Amino acid sequence: MQFFKKNQKQIVIFFLFAVLLVGVRLTIGKLQETIDNSPEANVRITSTGIDVENHQLLLDAAVPLKGWKKPALLLETEDTSTEISLTETKSGLFIGSFRVPLDQPNSFQLYLTDEGTVQKRLRDCDNAITLLPVHFRKYNLLTPKFEAGNLRNGVITTEVSDICLEGDEDGSCTVELRVYCNGILTKVAPATRDAESGLYCSERIEVPCRRGDALWLTIAYQDTQNIECEVTLGRWEITDNGDVQRKPELAQDIYPTLTWPEENNKTA
């Protein structure tokens, strides 16, 4: 009898544990379903081009929605607040087009509304340049090396390989490595594209410099619209011992710098 009671307790405990486990799985499943079906998790924003004359980025938004009465987008920039109508496709997506400024300030927030009431925040973008059709993805940098020469003079040697530009599938961009010494552009190394991998590599360059100099390395690429984008790779300083010491990046190094065709023509 005692043996039966002991087994009975174990069966009850096992049953309760099984019920609890099923409940947890159902809860997780419902939570995952909610996340998977949420507009903010599934919104797709795609850049479609650049309005060079007005310095604006053209974007498309696609949001899967069910059971909404009159959905629309609300775009808020530094200076404006604009409602954007949405069109439903056969696949159940609601799509809309909008444009945002690329000149500073160029942050924006995108909301989803229903019958004029804000329901969800879809996107909060600090800098629209990060959404350009062609953007810098990754690279491999040979850390700058200092070789001492006569007195305090010497040279810095460096190069960049495996430069990936997402959106540049046809290889139409012009890419180069730039080295600034004490704030002055000192050396430029053109990068060539490998047809098989689609990656760019610069030639190895030597830059005259001396102990105490501050170095700033960037990658600049120019698209077919003659829009130039420059990305900071890092900053270094040559110590009195001849070591090349990496320095903290500045606030302006976080995002790429954009130069428009009319500005390029002035400096050409």
Secondary structure, DSSP 8 states (H G I E B T S, - for coil): -HHHHHHHHHHHHHHHHHHHHHHHHHHHHHHHHHHHH-HHHH-EEEEEEEETTTTEEEEEEEEE-SS-SSEEEEEEESS-EEEEE-EE-TTSEEEEEEEEE-SSS--EEEEEEETTEEEEEEEEES-GGGG-SSEEEEEEEEEEEEEE-STTEEEEEEEEEEEEEET-TT---EEEEEEEETTEEEEEEEEEE-TTT--EEE--EEEEEETT-EEEEEEEEE-TT--EEEEEEEEEEE-TTS-EEEE---GGGSS-EEE-HHHHHHH-
